[in-house]
Structures are given as C-alpha cells and as structure tokens.
Amino acid sequence: MNLSWFLQPLIILGFLILGHGIVTVSHLPLPSSVVGMLVLLIFLLTGMLKLEWIEKASTFQLKHLTLLFIPPIVSLFLSSSFQEILRLNVLAILVVSSLCCLLGTAFAVEWYEKIKGRNAK
C-alpha cells in the first residue's frame, strides 16, 4: 500500500506529537522530537508501521535537510562576535573532533565491509 504525499508527512508529524505527549506526561529529560523518532523506530522494527508508508516523505525531508542549516550558518558568519569565538583553542577542538569523526566513520565502514565480505563468501 502506497500512501499519498499528504498522508506520509502527517504520519511523521503524528509521531512527533506522540513524542511530545510522552515527554510531557513522563517528564523525560529528552527532546520530544527524539522520543517521537524512537517511537517511530520501534514501530518500524516491530512491523506495526511499514517503511513504504513514510518512505517518500522521509526521503524528501532528508534530501532537503541541509537547507535548514544555511540561515543559522549565514547569520553566524555575519555576527560581530564570531571573530571572538574563533580562538585557537576552539579551532583546535573543531579540528580534532572533525578528525575523530572522519576516522571513526572510516574504521566503522572498513569493519562493516570486512564483516559483509566474510558473510558474502
């Protein structure tokens, strides 16, 4: 069953609202969007919700997600206090954390490919 473009975002929005309700009632120290996505993951893993029901809308959202980051980054570069933020220690932290992320991803992919290669034989 392939749901329309109108219903798919509504399903995702429903899980966001459900996450907000869970956080409000249980007073969890988590953002409601994270709780909603965890509930969505549980529904997908248990088969209560099929991936095809939300696939088009979620693919569209992920494809255009970077557009949401452009305005904050531009406003950051235009702010006068941005030069004060960029001290040597902050730059060092950014460089080291970026390298850690790159290396961690590279090692994880290499490990995954080794495991996948063993199972394929």
C-alpha positions in Angstrom: 0.0 0.0 0.0 1.5 3.3 -1.1 0.2 6.3 0.8 -0.2 9.7 -0.7 2.2 12.6 -0.3 -0.3 14.2 2.0 -0.6 11.3 4.5 3.1 10.4 4.8 4.2 13.7 6.4 1.1 13.5 8.7 2.2 10.1 10.0 5.7 11.5 10.8 4.0 14.6 12.4 1.8 12.2 14.4 4.9 10.6 15.9 6.4 14.0 16.7 3.2 14.9 18.6 3.2 11.5 20.3 6.8 12.1 21.4 5.7 15.5 22.8 2.9 13.9 24.7 5.2 11.2 26.1 7.8 13.8 27.3 5.0 16.0 28.8 3.4 13.2 30.7 6.6 11.3 31.8 8.9 14.3 32.3 11.7 12.7 30.4 14.8 14.8 30.1 14.9 14.3 26.3 13.7 16.4 23.4 10.2 15.4 22.2 11.4 15.0 18.6 14.0 12.4 19.7 11.4 10.5 21.7 9.0 10.6 18.7 11.6 9.3 16.4 12.5 6.5 18.9 8.8 5.5 19.0 8.8 5.6 15.1 11.8 3.4 15.1 10.1 0.9 17.4 7.0 0.9 15.2 9.2 0.2 12.1 11.2 -2.5 13.8 8.1 -4.3 15.1 6.3 -4.1 11.8 3.4 -2.1 13.1 4.4 0.6 10.6 5.7 -0.3 7.1 8.6 1.7 5.7 6.8 2.2 2.4 4.1 4.2 4.3 6.6 7.0 5.1 9.5 6.4 2.7 8.7 9.1 0.1 8.2 11.9 2.6 11.2 11.0 4.7 13.5 10.7 1.7 12.3 14.1 0.6 12.9 15.6 4.0 16.4 14.1 4.3 17.3 15.3 0.8 16.5 18.9 1.7 17.6 18.9 5.3 20.8 20.9 4.6 18.6 23.9 3.6 17.6 24.2 7.2 21.2 24.8 8.2 22.0 27.6 5.8 20.3 30.5 7.6 21.9 29.9 11.0 25.4 29.5 9.4 25.0 32.7 7.4 23.8 34.6 10.5 26.8 33.2 12.4 29.3 34.5 9.9 27.6 37.9 9.8 27.6 38.3 13.5 30.2 40.6 15.0 31.0 38.3 17.9 32.0 35.4 15.5 35.7 36.6 15.5 35.8 36.4 19.3 34.5 32.8 19.2 37.3 31.7 16.8 40.2 31.5 19.2 42.9 28.9 18.8 41.5 26.5 21.4 38.1 26.4 19.8 39.7 25.9 16.3 41.8 23.0 17.8 38.7 21.4 19.3 36.9 21.7 16.0 39.8 20.2 14.0 40.4 17.3 16.5 36.7 16.5 16.7 36.3 16.5 12.9 39.3 14.2 12.5 37.9 11.9 15.2 34.5 11.7 13.3 36.2 11.1 10.0 38.5 8.4 11.4 35.7 6.8 13.4 33.4 6.6 10.3 36.3 5.3 8.2 37.1 2.5 10.6 33.4 1.6 11.1 32.9 1.3 7.4 36.0 -0.7 7.0 35.0 -3.0 9.8 31.5 -3.4 8.3 32.9 -4.2 4.8 35.1 -6.9 6.3 32.1 -8.5 8.1 30.0 -8.2 5.0 32.8 -9.7 2.8 33.0 -12.7 5.1 29.3 -13.4 5.0 29.1 -13.0 1.2 31.6 -15.8 0.7 
